[in-house]
Amino acid sequence: MTPFDFRPRTRILFGPGEFARLGEVAREHNATRCLLLADQAMVSAGYAQEAIRSLKARRMEVFAFHDFEPNPTVAMVDAARGYAAPQNINLIVGLAYPRLLVREVKRRATWPLSTPKRVPTEAL
């Protein structure tokens, strides 16, 4: 067998009370400017606001983007990328379904994510 070192780049927080830890986890990555991706269902359920509150409690600037649906189209991804590009984002947080959008926004990014680890945090 060939030896290897596998380091997944996505961290998933799941469970009661985990939103309260979101800001703390984001700060572990030395992040200060966060793009929060949450679909309308997450916004309507209050999860997006709870995530914003947790991130801001750790003195993070939060830029929320909600203009997309599950299974985002190329146009939706481009809209998120266009919104995020001038914000100097160094962390992307996706709530539940935005997992694919997070990946595509990062893949199509023309701006450098300034955090050295470039690790997105996803909370379910």
C-alpha positions in Angstrom: 0.0 0.0 0.0 1.3 3.5 -0.9 1.5 5.8 2.2 -0.4 9.1 2.0 -1.5 12.0 4.2 -5.2 12.9 3.7 -6.4 16.3 5.2 -10.0 17.1 4.4 -10.6 20.8 4.0 -14.2 20.9 5.2 -15.2 21.0 8.8 -18.8 20.1 9.7 -20.3 21.2 13.0 -23.5 19.3 13.9 -25.7 19.1 17.0 -27.6 21.2 19.5 -25.8 24.3 20.5 -23.2 24.2 17.8 -24.1 27.6 16.4 -22.8 29.1 19.6 -19.4 27.7 18.7 -19.3 29.0 15.1 -17.5 32.3 15.8 -15.0 30.5 18.0 -14.3 27.9 15.2 -14.0 30.6 12.6 -11.4 32.4 14.8 -9.4 29.2 15.0 -8.6 29.9 11.3 -7.6 33.5 11.9 -10.6 34.6 9.9 -11.9 38.2 10.2 -14.1 38.6 7.1 -16.7 35.9 6.5 -19.0 35.1 3.5 -22.1 33.4 4.9 -24.0 31.4 2.4 -27.5 30.3 3.5 -30.5 29.6 1.4 -33.9 31.1 2.0 -35.0 28.1 4.1 -32.1 28.7 6.5 -32.9 32.4 6.6 -36.6 31.7 7.3 -35.8 29.2 10.0 -33.6 31.8 11.8 -30.4 29.9 11.4 -28.7 32.5 9.3 -29.3 35.2 11.9 -28.0 32.9 14.6 -24.9 32.2 12.6 -24.3 35.9 12.0 -24.8 36.7 15.7 -22.2 34.0 16.7 -19.7 35.3 14.1 -20.1 38.9 15.0 -19.7 38.1 18.7 -16.1 37.1 17.8 -15.7 40.5 16.1 -15.9 39.1 12.5 -17.3 41.1 9.6 -20.0 39.0 8.0 -21.2 39.4 4.4 -24.4 37.3 4.0 -25.5 36.0 0.6 -28.9 34.3 0.3 -29.9 34.8 -3.4 -29.8 31.2 -4.5 -31.7 27.9 -4.2 -30.7 24.3 -3.6 -28.7 22.9 -6.6 -27.4 26.4 -7.6 -27.1 27.3 -11.2 -23.9 28.8 -12.8 -25.7 32.2 -12.7 -26.3 31.8 -8.9 -22.7 30.8 -8.3 -21.4 33.8 -10.4 -23.7 36.1 -8.5 -22.3 34.9 -5.2 -18.7 35.2 -6.5 -19.4 38.7 -7.8 -20.8 39.7 -4.4 -17.9 38.2 -2.4 -15.0 39.3 -4.7 -14.6 42.9 -3.5 -15.2 42.0 0.2 -11.7 40.5 0.9 -13.2 37.3 2.3 -11.0 35.0 4.2 -13.6 32.4 5.3 -16.7 30.9 3.7 -19.4 29.5 6.0 -22.2 27.5 4.3 -25.4 26.5 6.2 -26.6 23.1 5.1 -27.5 23.0 1.4 -25.0 25.7 0.3 -22.2 23.0 0.4 -22.1 22.9 -3.4 -22.3 26.6 -3.7 -19.3 27.0 -1.3 -17.2 24.7 -3.5 -18.2 26.4 -6.7 -17.7 29.9 -5.4 -14.2 28.9 -4.2 -13.4 27.1 -7.5 -14.4 30.1 -9.6 -12.9 32.7 -7.2 -10.6 35.3 -8.9 -9.7 36.8 -5.5 -7.3 35.2 -3.1 -8.7 33.9 0.2 -6.4 35.5 2.6 -6.5 32.8 5.4 -3.4 30.6 5.1 -5.4 27.4 5.5 -8.2 28.3 3.1 -10.5 26.1 5.1 -14.3 26.6 4.8 -16.5 25.9 7.8 -19.9 24.4 7.2 -22.5 24.1 9.8 -25.5 21.9 9.4 
